[in-house]
Amino acid sequence: MSTYRTVFVTERGLVHQQAALRDAPPELAVVMLRQPARAELLAQLADADFLISERMGVIDAELLAAAPRLKLIVRLGSLAYDIDRAAAEARGVRVVVWPQPGVIRVAEHIVLQMLALTKRLREVEAIALAAEDWGPSRRTDEDTFAYNWSGRQGLGGLADQAVGILGFGEIGAELARRLRGWECCVSYHRRRRLPAEVEAELGVTYATRDATLAGSDFVVNLLPYFPETDLTLGAAAFGQMRRGAFLVSCGSGSVIDEATLAEAVRSGQLGGAALDTYEWEPLRADNPLRRLAVEEPRANVLLTPHIAAGAARAGERSSRRRDYEPIMRYLQSMSDG
């Protein structure tokens, strides 16, 4: 059986790298590189048959020239503006853009979080389930009903809201696509600004971190964990946000000062918070956000157990194995002639 050298460029941490290597098909000899320097990548491509590029990273004519055996580039995700497709085509190298189902599911989960907060889902569900005595109950028809029988206030919606995204990568792009139908005003902040044509395609506007915090009805945390992001969303950041704004997070849990966030919600500075990731996982009983949600049922806090990316159903291939699928399809097409 032939073995094909495959360079896999990623930003994943060691645990996720090891998992991806375990799932690699036996036909592929995978070299995993985390954020390699350009010189290292050029050297590794010298005898590479395939290149898997996760998230972003410029793939230009120089890199392609350094890879005379390269047959296929797989971009994991939907953003491929930094791949020189013309140069690839000139060298007979195919480019496959391969959106990630888990990324899409996280974006969907964020929309759920936003809707749940603005409609105060936990509070209103508890009211419906409690079946308290709110007065006489009558059978409904087109003229008989009891709209908002509990007299809830502050129930909003998502349409036309200002959404600011901190840390804009593949999840941010998929979220922006889904918010276009809501006619939201979406701004974003990241270390490297996107090209103007990508901003236009996604319907997003670049803003500074301060402007993103101060100008948004919803602030979405998608920041990864690095030493420089550790607990950076704390009292100062929450104080910059609009009073009554919402914080939604599917980024690294250790980016957020959870005790300070709980206090910001309790005081009314923030209108609510929804998190799927935490500083300590599994979630501890003494987590300040959990305590707030349990002890004050009307606190607008939604906590989910780190499941935004979903979980495979029985019989489904793992998402990591799916990363290699374009290459395996290519090899199959070559063997079929």
ChimeraX attribute file (.defattr): number of C-alpha atoms within 10 A of each C-alpha:
attribute: neighborCount
match mode: 1-to-1
recipient: residues
	/A:1	5
	/A:2	8
	/A:3	12
	/A:4	17
	/A:5	20
	/A:6	26
	/A:7	23
	/A:8	19
	/A:9	22
	/A:10	20
	/A:11	16
	/A:12	15
	/A:13	9
	/A:14	11
	/A:15	8
	/A:16	13
	/A:17	17
	/A:18	12
	/A:19	12
	/A:20	21
	/A:21	17
	/A:22	13
	/A:23	15
	/A:24	18
	/A:25	15
	/A:26	12
	/A:27	14
	/A:28	19
	/A:29	18
	/A:30	22
	/A:31	14
	/A:32	19
	/A:33	18
	/A:34	14
	/A:35	15
	/A:36	15
	/A:37	9
	/A:38	12
	/A:39	9
	/A:40	11
	/A:41	16
	/A:42	16
	/A:43	13
	/A:44	18
	/A:45	22
	/A:46	16
	/A:47	16
	/A:48	22
	/A:49	21
	/A:50	25
	/A:51	23
	/A:52	22
	/A:53	23
	/A:54	22
	/A:55	17
	/A:56	21
	/A:57	17
	/A:58	13
	/A:59	18
	/A:60	15
	/A:61	16
	/A:62	10
	/A:63	20
	/A:64	21
	/A:65	16
	/A:66	17
	/A:67	20
	/A:68	15
	/A:69	17
	/A:70	23
	/A:71	18
	/A:72	21
	/A:73	24
	/A:74	22
	/A:75	25
	/A:76	23
	/A:77	24
	/A:78	20
	/A:79	19
	/A:80	22
	/A:81	15
	/A:82	13
	/A:83	19
	/A:84	16
	/A:85	17
	/A:86	12
	/A:87	17
	/A:88	22
	/A:89	11
	/A:90	11
	/A:91	17
	/A:92	12
	/A:93	19
	/A:94	16
	/A:95	19
	/A:96	17
	/A:97	15
	/A:98	19
	/A:99	16
	/A:100	20
	/A:101	14
	/A:102	16
	/A:103	22
	/A:104	21
	/A:105	19
	/A:106	22
	/A:107	25
	/A:108	18
	/A:109	20
	/A:110	23
	/A:111	16
	/A:112	13
	/A:113	25
	/A:114	25
	/A:115	16
	/A:116	22
	/A:117	27
	/A:118	20
	/A:119	17
	/A:120	23
	/A:121	18
	/A:122	17
	/A:123	18
	/A:124	16
	/A:125	10
	/A:126	12
	/A:127	15
	/A:128	11
	/A:129	8
	/A:130	9
	/A:131	8
	/A:132	9
	/A:133	8
	/A:134	8
	/A:135	7
	/A:136	6
	/A:137	9
	/A:138	9
	/A:139	7
	/A:140	9
	/A:141	7
	/A:142	5
	/A:143	6
	/A:144	9
	/A:145	12
	/A:146	12
	/A:147	7
	/A:148	9
	/A:149	11
	/A:150	13
	/A:151	6
	/A:152	11
	/A:153	9
	/A:154	10
	/A:155	11
	/A:156	13
	/A:157	14
	/A:158	20
	/A:159	14
	/A:160	15
	/A:161	17
	/A:162	18
	/A:163	26
	/A:164	30
	/A:165	30
	/A:166	25
	/A:167	20
	/A:168	25
	/A:169	21
	/A:170	22
	/A:171	25
	/A:172	24
	/A:173	25
	/A:174	23
	/A:175	25
	/A:176	25
	/A:177	16
	/A:178	17
	/A:179	23
	/A:180	16
	/A:181	10
	/A:182	13
	/A:183	14
	/A:184	18
	/A:185	19
	/A:186	24
	/A:187	25
	/A:188	27
	/A:189	22
	/A:190	17
	/A:191	10
	/A:192	9
	/A:193	14
	/A:194	19
	/A:195	10
	/A:196	12
	/A:197	10
	/A:198	15
	/A:199	17
	/A:200	11
	/A:201	11
	/A:202	19
	/A:203	18
	/A:204	23
	/A:205	16
	/A:206	19
	/A:207	19
	/A:208	14
	/A:209	17
	/A:210	12
	/A:211	16
	/A:212	25
	/A:213	28
	/A:214	19
	/A:215	18
	/A:216	22
	/A:217	25
	/A:218	29
	/A:219	27
	/A:220	28
	/A:221	24
	/A:222	22
	/A:223	25
	/A:224	19
	/A:225	14
	/A:226	10
	/A:227	10
	/A:228	8
	/A:229	14
	/A:230	17
	/A:231	16
	/A:232	15
	/A:233	18
	/A:234	16
	/A:235	16
	/A:236	10
	/A:237	15
	/A:238	23
	/A:239	14
	/A:240	15
	/A:241	23
	/A:242	18
	/A:243	16
	/A:244	17
	/A:245	25
	/A:246	27
	/A:247	27
	/A:248	23
	/A:249	25
	/A:250	25
	/A:251	22
	/A:252	20
	/A:253	24
	/A:254	21
	/A:255	25
	/A:256	25
	/A:257	18
	/A:258	21
	/A:259	14
	/A:260	17
	/A:261	23
	/A:262	22
	/A:263	17
	/A:264	21
	/A:265	24
	/A:266	18
	/A:267	11
	/A:268	13
	/A:269	19
	/A:270	24
	/A:271	24
	/A:272	26
	/A:273	26
	/A:274	23
	/A:275	24
	/A:276	22
	/A:277	23
	/A:278	25
	/A:279	17
	/A:280	10
	/A:281	10
	/A:282	10
	/A:283	16
	/A:284	12
	/A:285	9
	/A:286	9
	/A:287	15
	/A:288	17
	/A:289	27
	/A:290	18
	/A:291	13
	/A:292	20
	/A:293	17
	/A:294	12
	/A:295	10
	/A:296	13
	/A:297	12
	/A:298	16
	/A:299	21
	/A:300	24
	/A:301	30
	/A:302	21
	/A:303	17
	/A:304	14
	/A:305	12
	/A:306	16
	/A:307	13
	/A:308	21
	/A:309	18
	/A:310	14
	/A:311	12
	/A:312	11
	/A:313	8
	/A:314	6
	/A:315	6
	/A:316	8
	/A:317	10
	/A:318	13
	/A:319	16
	/A:320	17
	/A:321	15
	/A:322	18
	/A:323	22
	/A:324	20
	/A:325	16
	/A:326	19
	/A:327	24
	/A:328	15
	/A:329	11
	/A:330	14
	/A:331	14
	/A:332	11
	/A:333	10
	/A:334	9
	/A:335	8
	/A:336	7
	/A:337	6
